[in-house]
Structures are given as structure tokens and as C-alpha cells.
């Protein structure tokens, strides 16, 4: 492992810097105080994705990372398999000087987080999975949404992003009321490279955590919306049924971007979970619409 330094001893309350792990230079931001929480974002998302959610959390040290080839992080020399991405984040945790961390993964990042918890259980003290699925064997999303998410074109054209947002993200994004115009502009200001995005899509191809989810040892919180076109709610129930020590929290009416749209509710939920407080404070809805 090649490291740019042991950050656990040198990072201040809010510091942005780079480290090198497995030949890839990663941009890392660490801020706050409290238990360490590593945030892993979705396809094409840089570390700013998490800003709205982190603003709603209390007493945690948030560690956000630009994924390989995304934002200010360098592109790997070749596409990485999911197990290689997980190994990279495992080594990053070590570089940070941490024995383990709570790991929270959103969408694509949820896949990486599952793989990390399976192959390096000692590194994951707690696990949070947001708007994600177990890969092959899970419930497929809306075909139109999946086709759109397979390319980064929406990041390069504001009008295309505006047009596909209701189809792609669901929830309050489907209302089409123009509320998210500023955020849409921000999303297209620094788009991911086409190659980096393709590398992430490659990592998902043929990947599945489903046969090994029963090996996850970490206490797990699964957060899902019931109007997510990319990862239908059945995926959350499937993961919850396979992970031994898991809690499922369903956000009624929430779509795929719940880490942003539902940040005022999801942030405190994450904080309570990180600090060992029972996060189950709402009723949940199963795929058939009944309460449990």
C-alpha cells in the first residue's frame, strides 16, 4: 500500500487533502468531531453530494471522498472490479489511522459498502445502506431510468438533466416544479469524465452481494424510499431479510435522491444509529403497501 500520510493524526476539524492508495490519488475531506463515518457516493457523484446530509448530522466525524476518477481524484489505469474498489476503501480506512468506521453508501456507493462489509468485516463497525440494492438477483429498476443512469450524459446537459429528473429520481423530483434548478446547474458544472463513469458502471456488471449478505457482521441500517425508480423498495426488504443484524427504515414518498431531498429526516436518523440509538422511529411499508 502506498499512502500519502496517516491522516488520523494530522487532519484538522475541517480539512481537504489528498492521499494515494493503490496508485490512485484520492481527495479526502474530514470534518466534525465524534465517531468516524466514511461516506461513499453514487455514480458520478463527487464528495459534495453529502453536504446536505452532513449538515443535518450531529457529533460525527464525516469522511467524504472523491471516488477514483471522480471530482479531484485520479483515474485508475484500468477499470476496477467491485472487490478491488472495496479493497481500496479498506486501505483508505487504514491510511486514515482508523481501526474501523461506520460506512454509509448511497446507490453505487451502497454496492461498494456491501462488498467492503463482506470482505473486510473488521473495518466496518456499522453499515448504512441508502437507496441501493444487492446487485444481480435483486429487483430491477424502471428500464427507462436504468438506461439513462447507464451514461453520464445528464451531467453534461442541463436541459437533459431537467427532462430526465422526474423519470430518473422519483419522489419529490417527479413533481417537476422547478425547485431544483440551482442544484441541477451545479451538477452540470463539474461533470464526471466519461471514462471514470464507465469504470464505475463496469464495476457493477455481473456483481452481486446477495449470496454473501448473511456474512455481514456489522449492525446495519437500510434506508429506502418507496418511490425510487432505480432501486425499487423490494431491494431494501431483500437486503434486510439477508443481513442478520439489520433495521429497515422506509421513507414514504421518497425517491432515489433521498440523501439530499430527505436530508433533514435522514441526517438525524444516521446520527442516532452511529451513536447506538435505535433508529427505527417510523412505520415501514412493504412492497405490497401494508404496514409492518
LINWO-V762686 format. One record per residue. N is the residue number from 1. D_LAST is the distance of its C-alpha to the last C-alpha in Angstrom with 2 decimals. Layout:
BEGIN
n = [N:N]
d_last = [D_LAST:D_LAST]
END
This chain:
BEGIN
n = [1:2:3:4:5:6:7:8:9:10:11:12:13:14:15:16:17:18:19:20:21:22:23:24:25:26:27:28:29:30:31:32:33:34:35:36:37:38:39:40:41:42:43:44:45:46:47:48:49:50:51:52:53:54:55:56:57:58:59:60:61:62:63:64:65:66:67:68:69:70:71:72:73:74:75:76:77:78:79:80:81:82:83:84:85:86:87:88:89:90:91:92:93:94:95:96:97:98:99:100:101:102:103:104:105:106:107:108:109:110:111:112:113:114:115:116:117:118:119:120:121:122:123:124:125:126:127:128:129:130:131:132:133:134:135:136:137:138:139:140:141:142:143:144:145:146:147:148:149:150:151:152:153:154:155:156:157:158:159:160:161:162:163:164:165:166:167:168:169:170:171:172:173:174:175:176:177:178:179:180:181:182:183:184:185:186:187:188:189:190:191:192:193:194:195:196:197:198:199:200:201:202:203:204:205:206:207:208:209:210:211:212:213:214:215:216:217:218:219:220:221:222:223:224:225:226:227:228:229:230:231:232:233:234:235:236:237:238:239:240:241:242:243:244:245:246:247:248:249:250:251:252:253:254:255:256:257:258:259:260:261:262:263:264:265:266:267:268:269:270:271:272:273:274:275:276:277:278:279:280:281:282:283:284:285:286:287:288:289:290:291:292]
d_last = [46.61:48.38:47.20:48.37:48.05:45.76:43.80:42.11:45.47:46.73:44.01:44.03:41.28:41.22:43.15:43.24:45.14:45.38:45.17:46.12:43.92:45.00:47.53:45.11:45.56:42.26:41.97:39.87:38.98:38.00:37.35:35.98:35.87:33.39:31.50:32.28:29.69:30.78:29.51:29.86:29.82:29.39:32.06:35.17:33.71:36.07:35.16:35.14:31.76:30.20:32.28:29.84:27.04:29.51:30.86:27.54:27.34:29.12:31.16:30.82:33.55:32.53:34.27:34.24:36.21:37.79:36.90:39.95:41.90:39.76:41.05:43.86:43.05:45.43:44.81:44.77:47.72:45.47:41.86:39.67:37.22:33.73:34.79:37.81:35.86:33.65:36.89:38.31:35.47:35.81:39.47:38.80:36.77:39.83:42.20:40.36:41.29:37.74:36.67:33.09:30.79:27.26:27.01:25.01:25.26:24.61:24.77:27.88:27.93:24.52:26.29:29.12:26.88:25.17:28.68:29.97:27.36:28.13:31.92:32.54:29.90:32.42:32.42:28.72:27.62:24.21:22.70:20.92:20.15:19.98:19.85:21.05:20.78:22.21:25.23:26.62:24.10:21.35:20.37:23.48:23.64:25.56:29.12:30.88:28.89:29.51:33.17:33.56:31.91:34.22:37.16:37.91:39.75:37.48:38.67:42.26:42.16:40.68:40.82:39.05:36.26:36.02:35.95:33.28:30.95:28.77:28.57:28.06:25.64:23.57:21.74:24.30:26.95:26.73:28.06:31.54:32.80:35.01:33.26:33.27:36.95:38.12:35.48:36.32:39.96:39.19:37.32:40.45:42.91:42.54:41.08:40.48:43.24:42.77:43.54:41.04:38.28:39.43:39.30:35.63:34.86:36.96:34.84:31.75:33.66:32.67:30.60:27.47:25.60:23.38:25.65:25.90:22.53:22.27:25.37:23.89:24.59:23.65:20.64:18.70:16.69:15.51:15.52:15.18:15.65:14.36:18.07:19.83:22.60:23.69:20.55:17.90:14.24:14.29:16.54:14.22:11.70:14.95:16.37:13.48:13.75:17.51:18.13:18.21:17.61:15.20:12.60:10.91:11.25:11.01:13.75:13.50:16.92:18.21:20.54:22.28:24.28:21.51:23.62:26.18:24.56:21.73:24.00:24.01:20.28:20.05:23.29:22.34:19.06:21.37:23.89:21.64:20.49:24.16:25.23:22.82:20.65:16.89:15.80:12.11:12.77:10.44:7.00:6.04:6.56:7.27:10.98:10.90:9.56:6.62:3.77:0.00]
END
